[in-house]
Amino acid sequence: MRELSRRLLIASETASDRSVHEAAVMSEKLRIPLTRFAGAEGFASLLRRALVLASVEVPSLQSIKVGLDGRLEGFEELAADPGAAAEGSEAAVAITSHLLGLLGTFIGEPLTLRLVREAWPDTSLDEYH
Amino acid sequence: MSSKGNDQGVDQGKGRVPIRQLPTGVPGLDEILGGGLPEYSLNIIAGAPGCGKTTLAHQIMFATATPERPALYFTVLGEPAIKMLRYQQQFAFFDHATMDASIRFINLSHVVLEQDLGAVLDAIMKEIEASKASIVVVDSFRTVVRKALNSTSEMELQGFVQRLALHLTSWQATTFLIGEYVEGELRDNPVFTVADGLFWLYQSVERNSIVRKMQVMKLRGQDSVPGMHTFRITDAGLQTFPRTFGLVGESGHVKGQRRLSTGVSELDALMGGGIPEGDSLLLAGPSGSGKSTLGTQFIAEGLRQGEPGIVAVFEEIPAEYAQRAAMFGFDFDTPQKDGTLKIIYLRPLDLSVDETVNEIVNSVKKIGCKRLVIDSLVGFEMALAPGFRTDFRESLYRMIAALTRLGVTIVTTVEVAEEFTSMNLSNFTVSFLADDILRLRYVSINGQLRKMLLVVKMRRSQHSIDMVGYQITSEGMVLGRPLRGYRGLTTGIPGPWSFNSEEIPPLQSDADVDDQNG
């Protein structure tokens, strides 16, 4: 899932606002199809678990929280820390890969990829089929 | 016409609108429904938790959904979609290609929790219109209604249900509303009033067995099969066992057009030429009297004449049965490989009669079976879940009727407790089920426990009234001469026929039997 997450990160960077943290961009993209599928609480719950797992790899994520609406919060403080800012891409990949990994564990890779396709409709994922 | 649907046999010449029936993908269920699921119907799948509602809905959805007829599955405060899909994809019917191309899952929990019924209806219809869904599932609809009852009047709820039904039908959707209802809720509930179909699933614990049953309480537009139908949930999903056993309409078989040899020519002669084809013969006798042996000979004789056979055993595995047949010189391995013989061993302890018969009927059709041995009724009864034992006689009646409709000649063994004052035909009082009855019993003569048989009943035909001694030898059952000169043979403790006689007449010896049979 890590390689897929990197691929998705690249696809997201080209189309997103550089002032927003990469992790926020990617989780926001996944939030819409996952909320439709699992509900707002279902998505937030998965994201919280993914965040905890990702924090082990990227310690600066420990200050990030998941809001009630399933959005990641706390990136403003992170932006002030130059070291944490440098970990932006790594943090985004860690959270996304853990989130997709959790989904894969629960519903399997084919259904996970389907949800990913809904979030990144313009990104080719043929090699993951 | 889609490959996943068929038009009902409606006489359009009379101007009636044809109702297309969708195959449910659940073995046996289309027959119970009277051909399939009426397209554009609004159906309720009701029952207690764990009885298979969600699995049934998924199985039907996977069977009916196509890219042209996509499905939408709304989840509402019930089992989380992630967990539901995790478990549902373990079933064989869960096809990822169908899922990818034709099925969408939408979570409606937040709308139900935070908004009113109007918003719920809007959300449902918006998603349906956006996806052009033709198959719609709401799981659980009960949750929607329960939430609404806290904040709306009964009239408002009824209005919501009617508007939902109206919109779904107008949109040409076939709908399933799933709910954990109890039967007491049937009265005065607008959901049940509006629904076209009502499928109720039951699960009960009977001693150590789990029994699942389904009832189609309501189905508009077509004849469904009334009553309780047992079903089982396996890796393949639900499998239902219709009470009609898949056999409806005229039989087309006339009983007794020819006689089938039992494999014991002297016994055939006693019966007036053998067992009338299509009859059900009850072979009653005590333990060790040779019932299974005669059943084996009946099957072996059929195989010899090119008639495929089935043996349903409950007390031993097929390999053991074949091994025992081999002891009498019968090769049951080769015909099993050739597909002319099937020995069915039915999983004991939680069977239903309907499930058993379903297995037998399928095998009968598959191999073109002419002869069937059920060995034995006692084992059969013991293999059933306790709840089914109370209806055993009624179930046997349906089973025998169904099997003989197929033109199969049935020999059923039944063990009777031997008494030495009287002679029972069976412990089940099931003799009314049999066209023919053969009774084996022990008799005590001259210090020996001998075996004798008599033909008690042969429907529509003459038969011998002799009571005949027999032995079970290495070649199977071998008949001797009629036992003459005794009184009270049926009690098992005969005496001399004439009270003047001081001596018991000499009994035919084993040597006599051997002489008689060459």
Interface residues (C-beta under 8 A of the other chain):
Chain A: T35 R36 F37 A38 G39 A40 E41 G42 L46 L103 F106 I107 G108 P110 L111 R114
Chain B: T75 P80 A81 I82 K83 L85 R86 Q89 H96 M99 D100 F105 I106 N107 S109 H110
